[in-house]
Amino acid sequence: MTTEFVINHLWQSSCFVLLAALLALVLRKNPPKVRYWIWLSASLKFLVPLALLVSLGSAIPWPANRVVTIPAPVFTNTLVQIAEPFTPASYSTVPAHASTHWAPTAIGIAWALGFVAITLVRCRSWFRIRAALRASTPAELPIPIPAFIASSAEEPGIVGFLRPALVLPAGMLEHLNPRQLDAVLAHELCHVRRRDNLFAAVHMVVETIFWFHPLVWWIGSRLVEERELACDEEVLRMGCEPTDYVEGILKVCQLYTESPLPCVSGVTGADVKKRLRAILTGSIARELTVAKKLVLAAIGLATLVAPFAIGVLNASAIRAQSLAIAPPYFEVASIRVSKNPEPGGNVDVTPGRFRGKDLALQWLILVAYRINSGNLSGYLPSWTLSERYDIDAKTDDASGEDRILQALQTLLRDRFKLTEHREMKEEPVYFLTIGKNGIKMPPGSCVPVKKDLPNECYSSKNDGLVQTMDWRGVTMSDPTGVAYRSLAGHLFINKRPVIDKTGLKGTFDVHLRWARDPDPAAVGAPGDTAPSAEPSAPSIFDAMEEQLGLKLESGRGPVEYLIVDHVEKPSEN
């Protein structure tokens, strides 16, 4: 359960309470039992997140008719965004070294303390009532439920909701005349018929969980008031004399106190003065008209059906889109273990075809997902670097490079059982900026025919610990998001990625010669060899400024990683 989920749920439930208050105000001249059910619905909403109804709707099977094009579900997505305004972005942002967030921790501890405190207080009151019930003696009364007399009872009330029983304080029968007693007993039997104890217990659970929300406690007071008014009205409907009923309530109030638990329904609850005035006037509220009943039914149905329907519509649209835009795949693909004893490797991407020779799986992943070697981590056994493969894969259509590489991802998932996910981490990086003397790179003199590397515009050479790069027509950063197509994305220094901050547009010719790191971060690249001599070139930092007019500055920035969760060796074919 995320913070966004909790915030959305509280926001939705609060709006539902305000709607309930508005309905109760509109129906203030109608029977209190109607308002009671409205407030009870507001209480139950805290236990039923709208996101749960949306999820249930999305799980409903929907006819999977294949279609060519599907319009974007703008209407349903808009409803979802209105219902959940704090929904996070679709990608996951996970700090590399997450610091302790004290605010959520403190809030969680405070909530737990409040939850435990309220639970203990209410359990203590319930245990006292149960103890009084065990020490009570049966009483013979003309009512359909058991009755007991308890010396420690605080007022007459109904205890329990599975097997309800009436508990009377000692001496109460002597203080009330028969007509007054009949009126009080009629009131208590109304609580039994209405299952007031059960619904009060449910709201007590809501209060315990959401004890910090003031609207929850307001709902509780509204429930008690409306249920007592509803029982009073029902007693009057049964023909009890208002004066006898009022005198019975007053005597109980003089002699006894109200029960500390809302789930023990008594006769002295809510605003007694307001109740007595209503009883003495003998007025019975007007029943709901047919129009009001229809409106209430429509509101209740819409509350349940709307989020459910949103889930169904979104799920069907997603399924239809998944059918309309099938993931690219190769019609024919051959994967064989390379017989070449020398490390090497090359990649050839042409329309409708991918060919790779002497490639380690790690390098295949870098090519397929178009990332730098330093941005790959997770479950990578040693064989993913040591074993090399020859791949020849074709598709019937003349797919471009993007679709071919997406098909290569599908091939890796199918044949190598690759599962992966992406994470965004805040980590140490180098920012590529312009040096104090300005850039020293000439404009680009090459337009690559192929977007993938290597190509005719790029060459690289390792001479012991000296690395040479010649790259004509390269950009500082790639607007399409493919890291290795740009100078900044291609570099990975001291196990740190490089982020372009130069602001330079267009292409440039880059000739760079520098001393390599004895422990290079790049792994599995074709032609990568171990350094074998002392460097005779400047460091990468000095080389960038002296030869290109660029500068590398240390800092922290967002770095996207591809995390491998699982991978297996493929079966040859």
C-alpha positions as CSV (number, residue, x, y, z in Angstrom):
1,M,0.0,0.0,0.0
2,T,1.6,3.2,-1.2
3,T,1.4,6.7,0.1
4,E,-0.4,7.8,-3.0
5,F,-3.0,5.1,-2.6
6,V,-3.7,6.2,1.0
7,I,-4.0,9.8,0.0
8,N,-6.3,9.1,-2.9
9,H,-8.5,6.9,-0.6
10,L,-8.8,9.6,2.1
11,W,-9.5,12.2,-0.5
12,Q,-12.3,10.2,-2.1
13,S,-13.8,9.1,1.2
14,S,-13.8,12.7,2.5
15,C,-15.7,13.9,-0.6
16,F,-18.2,11.0,-0.1
17,V,-18.8,12.3,3.5
18,L,-19.5,15.8,2.2
19,L,-21.9,14.4,-0.4
20,A,-23.6,12.4,2.4
21,A,-23.9,15.6,4.5
22,L,-25.5,17.4,1.5
23,L,-28.0,14.5,1.0
24,A,-28.8,14.4,4.7
25,L,-29.5,18.2,4.7
26,V,-31.8,17.9,1.7
27,L,-33.7,15.0,3.4
28,R,-33.8,16.7,6.9
29,K,-37.7,16.6,6.8
30,N,-37.8,13.0,5.9
31,P,-37.6,9.9,8.2
32,P,-34.3,9.7,10.2
33,K,-33.8,6.1,9.2
34,V,-33.1,7.4,5.7
35,R,-30.4,9.8,6.9
36,Y,-29.0,7.0,9.1
37,W,-28.4,4.8,6.0
38,I,-26.8,7.7,4.2
39,W,-24.4,8.2,7.1
40,L,-23.7,4.5,7.4
41,S,-22.8,4.4,3.6
42,A,-20.3,7.2,4.2
43,S,-18.8,5.2,7.0
44,L,-18.6,2.0,4.9
45,K,-16.9,4.0,2.1
46,F,-13.8,4.2,4.3
47,L,-13.5,0.4,4.1
48,V,-14.0,0.2,0.3
49,P,-11.4,2.1,-1.8
50,L,-12.6,3.1,-5.2
51,A,-9.3,1.6,-6.6
52,L,-10.5,-1.8,-5.4
53,L,-13.7,-1.5,-7.5
54,V,-11.7,-0.3,-10.5
55,S,-9.4,-3.4,-10.1
56,L,-12.4,-5.7,-9.8
57,G,-13.8,-4.2,-13.0
58,S,-10.4,-4.6,-14.8
59,A,-10.4,-8.3,-13.9
60,I,-13.7,-9.0,-15.7
61,P,-13.1,-11.0,-19.0
62,W,-14.0,-9.0,-22.1
63,P,-14.5,-10.3,-25.6
64,A,-11.1,-10.1,-27.3
65,N,-12.1,-9.1,-30.9
66,R,-9.0,-8.3,-33.0
67,V,-9.2,-4.7,-34.3
68,V,-6.9,-2.6,-36.5
69,T,-7.0,0.7,-34.6
70,I,-8.3,1.6,-31.2
71,P,-8.8,5.2,-30.2
72,A,-7.2,6.2,-26.9
73,P,-9.5,5.9,-23.9
74,V,-9.5,9.6,-23.2
75,F,-12.8,9.7,-21.3
76,T,-12.0,6.8,-18.9
77,N,-8.4,7.8,-18.3
78,T,-9.7,11.3,-17.4
79,L,-12.1,9.8,-14.9
80,V,-9.3,7.8,-13.4
81,Q,-7.1,10.8,-13.1
82,I,-9.8,12.9,-11.5
83,A,-10.5,10.1,-9.0
84,E,-6.7,9.6,-8.2
85,P,-5.1,13.0,-8.6
86,F,-1.9,12.0,-6.7
87,T,-1.2,8.9,-8.9
88,P,2.6,8.7,-9.5
89,A,4.3,8.5,-13.0
90,S,4.3,5.2,-14.7
91,Y,8.0,4.5,-14.2
92,S,9.6,3.7,-10.9
93,T,12.0,6.1,-9.3
94,V,14.1,4.3,-6.8
95,P,17.0,6.1,-5.2
96,A,20.3,4.3,-5.3
97,H,21.1,4.8,-1.7
98,A,17.7,5.7,-0.3
99,S,18.0,7.8,2.8
100,T,15.7,7.3,5.7
101,H,12.4,9.2,5.3
102,W,11.6,10.2,8.9
103,A,8.3,11.9,8.2
104,P,6.5,8.7,6.9
105,T,8.1,6.7,9.7
106,A,7.0,9.1,12.4
107,I,3.4,9.2,10.9
108,G,3.3,5.4,10.8
109,I,4.4,5.2,14.5
110,A,1.9,7.9,15.5
111,W,-0.9,6.0,13.7
112,A,0.0,2.7,15.3
113,L,0.1,4.3,18.8
114,G,-3.4,5.8,18.3
115,F,-4.8,2.6,16.9
116,V,-3.5,0.6,19.8
117,A,-4.7,3.1,22.4
118,I,-8.2,3.2,21.0
119,T,-8.3,-0.5,20.7
120,L,-7.2,-1.0,24.3
121,V,-9.8,1.6,25.7
122,R,-12.6,0.0,23.8
123,C,-11.6,-3.6,24.7
124,R,-11.5,-2.5,28.4
125,S,-15.0,-1.1,28.2
126,W,-16.2,-4.3,26.4
127,F,-14.6,-6.5,29.0
128,R,-16.4,-4.6,31.7
129,I,-19.8,-5.1,30.0
130,R,-19.1,-8.8,29.5
131,A,-18.2,-9.1,33.2
132,A,-21.4,-7.4,34.2
133,L,-23.3,-9.7,31.9
134,R,-21.7,-12.8,33.4
135,A,-22.6,-11.6,36.9
136,S,-26.2,-10.8,36.0
137,T,-29.3,-12.7,36.8
138,P,-32.1,-13.6,34.2
139,A,-35.3,-11.5,34.2
140,E,-38.7,-12.6,33.0
141,L,-40.0,-10.0,30.5
142,P,-42.5,-10.3,27.7
143,I,-39.9,-9.7,25.0
144,P,-38.5,-12.1,22.3
145,I,-34.8,-11.8,23.5
146,P,-33.2,-12.8,26.8
147,A,-33.2,-10.2,29.5
148,F,-30.7,-9.9,32.4
149,I,-30.5,-7.7,35.5
150,A,-26.9,-6.5,36.3
151,S,-26.0,-4.5,39.4
152,S,-23.1,-2.9,37.6
153,A,-25.0,-2.0,34.4
154,E,-24.8,1.8,33.6
155,E,-28.1,2.0,31.6
156,P,-30.6,-0.3,29.9
157,G,-29.1,-1.5,26.6
158,I,-28.8,-4.2,24.0
159,V,-25.6,-6.2,24.2
160,G,-24.3,-8.3,21.3
161,F,-25.5,-8.6,17.7
162,L,-25.3,-12.3,16.9
163,R,-27.3,-13.3,20.0
164,P,-28.6,-9.9,21.4
165,A,-29.7,-9.7,25.0
166,L,-31.2,-6.9,27.0
167,V,-29.3,-5.8,30.1
168,L,-31.2,-3.8,32.8
169,P,-29.6,-2.0,35.8
170,A,-30.7,-3.3,39.2
171,G,-33.8,-1.6,40.5
172,M,-34.9,-0.2,37.2
173,L,-38.1,-2.2,37.0
174,E,-39.2,-0.7,40.4
175,H,-38.7,2.9,39.2
176,L,-40.8,2.7,36.0
177,N,-44.5,2.1,35.8
178,P,-45.7,-0.5,33.2
179,R,-46.5,2.0,30.5
180,Q,-43.1,3.6,30.8
181,L,-41.4,0.3,30.9
182,D,-43.2,-0.9,27.7
183,A,-42.1,2.3,25.9
184,V,-38.4,1.8,26.9
185,L,-38.6,-1.9,26.0
186,A,-40.1,-1.1,22.6
187,H,-37.2,1.3,22.0
188,E,-34.7,-1.4,22.8
189,L,-36.4,-3.9,20.5
190,C,-36.2,-1.4,17.7
191,H,-32.4,-1.5,18.0
192,V,-32.5,-5.3,17.7
193,R,-34.7,-5.3,14.6
194,R,-32.5,-2.6,12.9
195,R,-29.2,-4.5,13.7
196,D,-27.9,-1.2,15.2
197,N,-25.3,-3.0,17.3
198,L,-23.8,-4.7,14.3
199,F,-23.5,-1.5,12.3
200,A,-22.2,0.5,15.3
201,A,-19.5,-2.2,15.7
202,V,-18.5,-1.7,12.0
203,H,-18.2,2.0,12.4
204,M,-16.1,1.5,15.6
205,V,-13.7,-0.4,13.3
206,V,-13.6,2.5,10.9
207,E,-13.0,4.9,13.9
208,T,-10.2,2.7,15.1
209,I,-8.4,2.6,11.8
210,F,-9.0,6.2,10.7
211,W,-8.9,7.7,14.2
212,F,-6.9,10.7,12.9
213,H,-9.7,11.8,10.5
214,P,-12.2,14.2,12.1
215,L,-14.9,13.4,9.6
216,V,-15.0,9.8,10.9
217,W,-15.9,10.9,14.4
218,W,-18.5,13.3,13.0
219,I,-20.1,10.4,11.1
220,G,-20.2,8.5,14.4
221,S,-22.1,11.2,16.2
222,R,-24.5,11.5,13.2
223,L,-25.2,7.8,13.3
224,V,-26.0,7.7,17.0
225,E,-28.3,10.7,16.7
226,E,-30.2,9.4,13.6
227,R,-30.6,5.9,15.0
228,E,-32.1,7.1,18.2
229,L,-34.5,9.4,16.4
230,A,-35.4,6.5,14.1
231,C,-36.2,4.3,17.1
232,D,-38.2,7.1,18.8
233,E,-40.2,7.5,15.6
234,E,-40.8,3.8,15.4
235,V,-42.0,3.7,19.1
236,L,-44.5,6.4,18.3
237,R,-45.7,4.5,15.2
238,M,-46.4,1.5,17.5
239,G,-48.9,3.6,19.4
240,C,-47.0,4.4,22.6
241,E,-48.1,7.6,24.4
242,P,-45.5,10.4,24.0
243,T,-45.8,11.4,27.7
244,D,-45.2,7.9,29.0
245,Y,-42.3,7.5,26.6
246,V,-40.7,10.9,27.7
247,E,-41.2,10.1,31.4
248,G,-39.5,6.8,30.9
249,I,-36.5,8.3,29.2
250,L,-36.2,11.1,31.8
251,K,-36.3,8.6,34.7
252,V,-33.6,6.5,33.0
253,C,-31.5,9.6,32.5
254,Q,-31.9,10.6,36.2
255,L,-30.8,7.2,37.5
256,Y,-28.3,6.0,35.0
257,T,-25.5,7.1,32.6
258,E,-25.0,6.4,28.9
259,S,-23.0,3.4,27.8
260,P,-19.4,4.1,26.9
261,L,-19.7,2.0,23.7
262,P,-21.8,2.9,20.7
263,C,-22.3,-0.8,19.9
264,V,-24.4,-1.1,23.1
265,S,-27.6,0.5,22.1
266,G,-29.4,2.2,24.9
267,V,-32.2,4.6,25.4
268,T,-30.3,7.8,26.5
269,G,-28.1,8.3,23.5
270,A,-27.7,11.3,21.2
271,D,-29.2,14.8,22.0
272,V,-31.9,13.9,24.6
273,K,-33.5,17.4,24.6
274,K,-33.9,17.3,20.8
275,R,-35.4,13.8,21.1
276,L,-37.8,14.8,23.8
277,R,-39.1,17.8,21.9
278,A,-39.6,15.6,18.8
279,I,-41.4,12.9,20.9
280,L,-43.7,15.4,22.7
281,T,-44.8,17.0,19.4
282,G,-45.7,13.5,18.2
283,S,-44.7,14.4,14.7
284,I,-43.7,11.7,12.3
285,A,-41.6,12.6,9.3
286,R,-43.0,12.4,5.8
287,E,-42.0,9.3,3.9
288,L,-39.8,9.6,0.8
289,T,-41.5,10.4,-2.5
290,V,-41.0,8.1,-5.4
291,A,-38.8,10.7,-7.1
292,K,-36.5,10.9,-4.1
293,K,-36.3,7.1,-3.8
294,L,-35.2,6.9,-7.4
295,V,-32.6,9.7,-7.0
296,L,-31.1,8.0,-3.9
297,A,-31.1,4.6,-5.7
298,A,-29.4,6.2,-8.7
299,I,-26.7,7.8,-6.5
300,G,-26.0,4.6,-4.7
301,L,-25.9,2.6,-7.9
302,A,-23.6,5.1,-9.6
303,T,-21.2,5.1,-6.6
304,L,-20.7,1.3,-7.0
305,V,-21.0,1.0,-10.8
306,A,-19.0,4.0,-12.0
307,P,-15.5,2.9,-10.7
308,F,-16.4,-0.7,-11.7
309,A,-17.2,0.4,-15.2
310,I,-14.1,2.5,-15.4
311,G,-12.0,-0.7,-14.6
312,V,-13.9,-2.7,-17.3
313,L,-13.6,0.0,-20.0
314,N,-9.9,0.6,-19.3
315,A,-9.1,-3.1,-19.2
316,S,-11.0,-3.7,-22.5
317,A,-9.2,-0.7,-24.2
318,I,-5.8,-2.0,-23.0
319,R,-6.6,-5.5,-24.3
320,A,-7.8,-4.1,-27.6
321,Q,-4.7,-2.0,-28.0
322,S,-2.4,-4.9,-27.2
323,L,-4.2,-6.8,-30.0
324,A,-4.0,-3.9,-32.4
325,I,-0.3,-3.3,-31.8
326,A,1.4,-6.7,-31.4
327,P,5.0,-6.7,-30.1
328,P,7.5,-7.1,-32.9
329,Y,9.0,-10.6,-33.3
330,F,11.2,-12.6,-35.7
331,E,9.5,-15.1,-38.0
332,V,12.7,-17.1,-38.1
333,A,15.6,-17.0,-35.6
334,S,18.7,-19.0,-35.2
335,I,20.9,-19.0,-32.1
336,R,24.1,-21.0,-31.9
337,V,27.1,-21.0,-29.6
338,S,30.0,-19.2,-31.3
339,K,33.0,-21.5,-32.3
340,N,35.4,-18.6,-32.6
341,P,38.0,-18.9,-29.9
342,E,39.1,-15.3,-30.1
343,P,36.9,-12.6,-28.6
344,G,35.4,-10.2,-31.2
345,G,32.0,-9.6,-32.4
346,N,29.9,-7.5,-34.8
347,V,26.3,-6.5,-35.3
348,D,24.5,-6.0,-38.6
349,V,21.0,-4.5,-38.5
350,T,19.3,-4.2,-41.9
351,P,15.6,-3.8,-42.7
352,G,13.8,-7.0,-41.6
353,R,17.0,-8.7,-40.3
354,F,19.3,-8.9,-37.4
355,R,22.7,-10.6,-37.5
356,G,25.2,-10.8,-34.7
357,K,28.4,-12.8,-34.5
358,D,30.5,-13.7,-31.4
359,L,28.3,-11.7,-29.1
360,A,28.0,-12.2,-25.3
361,L,24.5,-12.1,-23.9
362,Q,25.3,-8.9,-22.0
363,W,26.3,-7.2,-25.2
364,L,23.1,-8.4,-26.9
365,I,21.1,-6.9,-24.0
366,L,23.0,-3.6,-24.5
367,V,22.2,-3.6,-28.2
368,A,18.5,-4.7,-27.8
369,Y,17.7,-2.1,-25.1
370,R,20.1,0.5,-26.4
371,I,21.8,1.3,-23.2
372,N,25.3,1.8,-22.0
373,S,27.1,-1.1,-20.3
374,G,27.3,0.8,-17.0
375,N,23.5,1.0,-16.9
376,L,23.0,-2.8,-16.9
377,S,22.9,-4.7,-13.6
378,G,21.0,-7.4,-11.7
379,Y,21.1,-11.2,-12.2
380,L,24.0,-11.6,-14.7
381,P,25.8,-15.0,-14.3
382,S,29.4,-15.3,-15.5
383,W,28.3,-17.2,-18.6
384,T,26.4,-14.1,-19.8
385,L,29.8,-12.6,-20.5
386,S,32.0,-15.6,-21.2
387,E,29.8,-17.5,-23.7
388,R,29.3,-15.9,-27.1
389,Y,26.5,-16.5,-29.6
390,D,25.9,-16.2,-33.3
391,I,22.4,-15.0,-34.1
392,D,20.6,-14.7,-37.4
393,A,17.0,-13.5,-37.2
394,K,14.5,-12.4,-39.9
395,T,11.1,-11.0,-40.1
396,D,8.8,-10.9,-43.1
397,D,8.2,-7.1,-43.1
398,A,10.9,-4.5,-43.9
399,S,11.0,-3.3,-40.3
400,G,13.3,-0.4,-39.4
401,E,16.0,-0.5,-36.8
402,D,13.7,0.4,-33.9
403,R,11.3,-2.5,-34.6
404,I,14.2,-4.9,-35.2
405,L,15.7,-4.1,-31.8
406,Q,12.2,-4.5,-30.2
407,A,12.0,-7.9,-31.9
408,L,15.4,-8.7,-30.5
409,Q,14.0,-7.9,-27.0
410,T,11.2,-10.4,-27.7
411,L,13.7,-13.0,-28.8
412,L,15.8,-12.6,-25.6
413,R,12.7,-13.0,-23.5
414,D,11.6,-16.1,-25.4
415,R,14.8,-17.9,-25.9
416,F,17.0,-16.7,-23.0
417,K,13.9,-16.4,-20.6
418,L,15.0,-12.8,-19.9
419,T,12.9,-10.9,-17.4
420,E,13.9,-7.3,-16.6
421,H,12.6,-4.0,-15.3
422,R,13.9,-0.4,-15.2
423,E,14.8,1.7,-12.2
424,M,15.7,5.4,-12.0
425,K,18.4,6.1,-9.4
426,E,20.0,9.2,-8.0
427,E,23.7,8.5,-8.3
428,P,27.2,10.1,-8.7
429,V,27.6,11.2,-12.4
430,Y,29.8,13.4,-14.5
431,F,28.2,16.5,-16.2
432,L,29.6,17.3,-19.6
433,T,30.1,21.1,-19.9
434,I,31.9,23.5,-22.1
435,G,35.5,24.3,-21.0
436,K,36.7,27.8,-20.1
437,N,38.4,28.2,-23.5
438,G,35.4,27.1,-25.6
439,I,34.9,24.0,-27.8
440,K,37.7,22.7,-30.1
441,M,35.6,20.3,-32.2
442,P,34.9,21.0,-35.9
443,P,31.4,20.6,-37.3
444,G,30.3,17.1,-38.1
445,S,31.5,15.7,-41.5
446,C,29.7,12.4,-41.6
447,V,26.0,11.4,-41.8
448,P,25.6,7.8,-40.7
449,V,23.6,5.5,-43.0
450,K,22.9,3.2,-40.0
451,K,21.8,4.5,-36.6
452,D,23.3,1.6,-34.8
453,L,26.9,1.2,-33.8
454,P,29.5,0.5,-35.1
455,N,29.1,2.4,-38.4
456,E,31.2,4.2,-40.9
457,C,31.3,7.3,-38.8
458,Y,32.7,5.7,-35.7
459,S,35.9,3.8,-34.9
460,S,37.6,2.9,-31.6
461,K,41.0,1.4,-30.8
462,N,42.6,0.0,-27.7
463,D,46.4,0.1,-27.5
464,G,47.2,-1.2,-24.1
465,L,46.0,1.4,-21.6
466,V,45.5,4.0,-24.3
467,Q,42.1,4.4,-25.9
468,T,41.5,6.3,-29.2
469,M,38.1,7.3,-30.4
470,D,37.3,8.8,-33.8
471,W,33.6,9.8,-34.2
472,R,32.5,12.0,-37.0
473,G,29.1,13.6,-37.0
474,V,28.2,12.8,-33.3
475,T,25.8,14.8,-31.2
476,M,26.4,15.7,-27.6
477,S,23.1,14.1,-26.5
478,D,20.6,12.1,-28.4
479,P,17.0,13.5,-28.5
480,T,15.5,10.1,-29.0
481,G,16.9,8.8,-25.7
482,V,19.3,6.2,-27.1
483,A,22.3,6.8,-24.9
484,Y,25.1,5.3,-27.0
485,R,24.3,7.4,-30.1
486,S,25.6,10.5,-28.4
487,L,29.0,11.4,-27.0
488,A,27.7,11.9,-23.4
489,G,25.7,8.7,-23.5
490,H,28.6,6.7,-25.0
491,L,31.1,7.6,-22.2
492,F,31.2,5.8,-18.9
493,I,34.0,7.1,-16.7
494,N,35.1,5.6,-13.4
495,K,31.8,3.6,-13.3
496,R,29.8,6.8,-13.6
497,P,27.6,7.8,-16.5
498,V,28.0,11.2,-18.2
499,I,25.0,13.6,-18.6
500,D,25.2,16.4,-21.3
501,K,25.0,19.9,-19.9
502,T,26.7,21.7,-22.8
503,G,23.5,22.7,-24.6
504,L,25.3,22.2,-27.9
505,K,23.1,21.4,-30.9
506,G,24.1,19.8,-34.2
507,T,26.9,17.3,-34.9
508,F,30.7,17.5,-34.3
509,D,33.8,15.5,-35.3
510,V,35.5,14.0,-32.2
511,H,39.1,12.7,-32.1
512,L,39.9,11.8,-28.5
513,R,42.9,9.9,-27.1
514,W,43.2,9.2,-23.4
515,A,44.6,6.8,-20.8
516,R,42.1,4.1,-20.0
517,D,41.0,3.0,-16.6
518,P,42.9,-0.2,-15.7
519,D,39.5,-1.6,-14.6
520,P,37.2,-0.5,-17.4
521,A,33.5,-0.4,-16.6
522,A,32.5,-1.5,-20.1
523,V,32.1,-5.3,-20.3
524,G,31.4,-7.7,-23.2
525,A,31.9,-5.2,-25.9
526,P,33.2,-6.5,-29.3
527,G,36.9,-6.2,-29.5
528,D,37.4,-5.2,-25.9
529,T,40.8,-6.3,-24.7
530,A,42.7,-6.1,-21.4
531,P,45.2,-3.2,-21.0
532,S,48.8,-4.4,-21.2
533,A,51.0,-1.3,-21.2
534,E,51.6,1.9,-19.2
535,P,49.6,4.8,-20.5
536,S,51.2,7.4,-22.7
537,A,48.2,9.7,-22.9
538,P,46.5,12.2,-20.7
539,S,43.6,11.2,-18.4
540,I,40.1,11.4,-19.8
541,F,39.5,14.6,-17.8
542,D,42.6,16.4,-19.3
543,A,42.0,15.0,-22.7
544,M,38.4,16.2,-22.9
545,E,39.4,19.8,-22.1
546,E,42.7,19.9,-24.1
547,Q,41.4,18.1,-27.3
548,L,37.7,18.8,-27.4
549,G,37.3,22.0,-25.2
550,L,34.8,20.1,-23.0
551,K,34.9,19.6,-19.2
552,L,33.7,16.8,-16.9
553,E,32.3,18.0,-13.6
554,S,31.4,15.6,-10.8
555,G,27.9,15.7,-9.3
556,R,24.7,13.7,-8.7
557,G,21.9,13.1,-11.2
558,P,19.2,10.7,-12.4
559,V,20.5,7.5,-13.9
560,E,18.2,4.9,-15.5
561,Y,19.2,1.2,-15.0
562,L,18.0,-1.9,-16.7
563,I,17.8,-4.6,-14.0
564,V,17.9,-8.2,-15.1
565,D,15.7,-10.3,-12.8
566,H,16.3,-13.7,-14.5
567,V,18.0,-15.2,-17.5
568,E,18.7,-18.8,-18.8
569,K,21.0,-20.4,-21.4
570,P,19.1,-20.9,-24.6
571,S,18.6,-24.2,-26.5
572,E,20.3,-24.2,-29.9
573,N,18.4,-24.6,-33.1
